[in-house]
Amino acid sequence: MKQLDKYEYKLKLEQLKNLVEKKDYITAADIADSINWRKVKSAATLCMVGEIYDRNKRYDDSYDILQMAYDRASVGRNILYRLTLVCLKMGNLDEAREYYEEFLEVAPYDNQKYILRYQIAKLSGAGLQEQIDILEEFKEREYTEEWAFELAYLYHRIRNSERCVEVCDELVLYFGDGKYVEKALELKMLYQPLN
């Protein structure tokens, strides 16, 4: 890159970071398209761009950028996590499993392994009980709104109304409000009136 190119690149990179912070992934993707990412050495920057393309459902572009990040980073659990998810979204189950195994080697204690394991199980057609077991294990280690609601929904799908309502109640008590709390309340209303 020439000096002017470096200056322009730094300006565009700052714009990208600000747009990602504001969650404006559409505008961010337009800017990302104007940069030659092959010259960029920063795996963290490439990961951010991979996420921008992912959020725009441009999985092939996301995959290509994350591959560059993977090639530049000696060990990167965030890259492996994102590559696994993008491969799943693209329907590349075998490749997703390979990245997942590598993720486990690099970060055996990272709780995100449960999310990846769940997504792989779901895409590969695992039974609902197996999916529930994975999310129950995740819930014991880390409690998040999205995955607690997913767990409640799985209980609903196997018609275990008691456990579904319990998980919904826990979610509402723990988080108080938000998108998943509202969804949990709607799900609970299928079984009993709200009090």
N, C-alpha and C positions, 0 to 999 in steps of 0.2 A: 504494500500500500504506500502511496506517496503521502507526503505530509498533509496535503489538503484532504486526501481520502481518509486519513486517520482522524482528522478533525471532524469531517462529516460523519464518520463512523461513530465517534464518541457522542456526537449530538443525537444521532439516530438511536444509539443504545440508551441514552438517557430518556428519550421519548418513549422507547419501548418499556423501560422499567416503570415510568410514570403511568403508562396506559395499562400495564399489567396490574399495578397497584389499584387502579380505578376499575379493573375488570373489563376494560374496553378491548376485548380480544379481536374484534373485527378490524378496528383501525390499526391495532398492533400488527395484525397479519399483513395488512397493506404495506406497512413500513418494513416488516421482516422480508417481504418479497423483494424489496429493493436492495437487499444486502447480499453479497457473495459470502456465504457462511463457510465455504471451504478454506478461506484464509484465516478464520477465527480459531484461536487456540484454546480459549476458555471453555472448559466443559460446562461450567455453571451457566454461562451465557447461552450455550447451545441447548442446555436443558430447559431454560426459560423459553427459548424459541420453540422447542419441541412441544412445550405445554401450550403455547399460543396456537400452534397449528392443531393440536389435539382439541382444544376448546372450540375450534372452528370446524371440527369433524373432518379435518384434512389429515387423515391418519397416515397416508403414504408419505406426505411431507414431514409429518412429525417423526415417523419412523426413520426417514433418511437423516434428519438432523440429529436424532438421538443416537443413531449409528455413528455419526461423526464424533459426538460427545464420548461415546463408548470407546472409540478408537484413540481418543486423546487422553482419557483419564485412566490412570493405572487401576484404581479401584473406586467404583462409585455406586453406592447402594441406591441413591436417588435415580441415577441413570438406569440401573437394572430394574428398579421398581416401575419406572415410566415405560421402559421398553416392554416389560411384561404386559402392562395394561394396554399399550398401543397394539401389541400383537393380538391380544384378546379381542380388542375392538375390530381388528382387521380379520378376525376369525382364524388366525394362525395359531392354533392350539399347541401344536408340537413345539414351535419356536417359543411360545409363551412359557411352556413348561421348562425349556432349557434355560431361559433367562431367570425363571423363578428358582430353579436349582442353584444357579450361580448367585442369586440374591441371598439364598439361605446360607451359602458358604461365606459370603461377605458379612452378612448381618443376621446371624442365627437368633438373636434376641430381639430383633426389631419387630414390634407388634404389627407392622404393615404386612408381615408374612401371612397373617390370618385373612386379610382382605384379599390378597393375591390368591391364596389357597381357595377361598370361597368363590372368587370369580372364576377360577379354573374349574372348580367342581361344578358350578352352575352351568358354564358353557359346555362342559363335557357330559352334561345330562345326569349328574349324580342325583340320587334321591333327595327328597326334601329333608328327611331326617339327618342325612349326612351334612347337608348345608346348615341345618340348625345346630348340629354339634360344633361345627367350625365357628359359627357366630357366638355360640354360648361360651366357647373357650376364649374368643376374642373379648367378649364382654367382661369376663373375669379379670382380664389384664388391662383393658382400656375401655372406657365407657364413652361412646360418641353417639350423638343424636341419630345420624343417618343409619348407622349399623344396628342400633337398638330398634329403630323403626323397621328396618329390613327383617330383623329377627321376629318382631311382633307379627309382621305380615306373613312370614313363613308359618308361624303357629296358626294364623288364620287359615292359611291354605291347607293345612293338615286337619283343620277343624278342631283344634285344641283351644276352645274359647277361653277356658280358665287361664291358661298360660299366656294367651294373646292379651287378655285384659291386664294380667299382672305386669307384663312387659310394658304395655301402654301406660299404666299407672306409674311405674318406675320412671319412665321417660318424662312424663308430665311433671312429676315431683322434682326430678333432678334438674331439668332444664327450664321449666316454668313457661317459656313461650318460644315461638319460632316456627318455622315451616314444618319441621318434623313433629313438633308438639301438636300442631293443628291436625296433621295427618293422623297422629296417634289417637287424638280425641275422636276424629271421624271414624276410625277403625273400631274404637271401643264402643261407639254408639251402635254398631251393628249387633252388639251383644247385650248391652245394658244402657239405660239412660244415664246421662251425666249427672253428677250431684255436686 
